[in-house]
Amino acid sequence: MESRLGAIYLALQILLAACADGMKLPGACALLSPWADISQSGDSVNFNDGRDPTLSASLLKRAAEMFAPGMDHTDKKLSPLFSDYPANFPPTFISTGTRDLLMSNAVRLSRRMRRSEIEVQLTVWEQLWHVFEFYPQIPEAAESLGEICNFLERNISISSG
């Protein structure tokens, strides 16, 4: 699980570095239940502990300590939630659920991006948990993946055409 959590962190940090370096950026990105704040300052970590079948607050705490032992977890280099998002950051789709331990991360990240005038589509799914899209037996998983595909297709065709 820790490796999946770190993948979103890396995606955000790579995109931020690419923006800073003036590199060509993708036309859009999609984030499923992003772990953008390893300091666990959002209220959903505690509120949804025990309600999210895939994550626990203790797992997040252990993962953060393994990832950045003894460091300030609110540092923007460690928690992309606290980064500045440049205007050229790609349009972003963010998905989460009301039982997701990381729902606060998703909501606060979308708000931060919107303040930087980045196009963001945030979808919060009722009664669903961290990366519910990984469960094909859940009808909402296919619906969410369809929305993500539509968002990516729309934005990638706009940016490349």
JOQUI-V329459 format. One record per helix or strand of 2 or more residues. SS is the DSSP state (h for helix, s for strand). FROM is the first residue (numbers start at 1). TO is the last residue. If there is no record, write none. Layout:
# JOQUI-V329459
SS_FROM_TO ; SS_FROM_TO
This chain:
# JOQUI-V329459
h_2_20 ; s_28_32 ; h_44_47 ; h_57_67 ; h_80_82 ; s_91_97 ; h_103_115 ; s_120_125 ; h_132_134 ; h_139_160
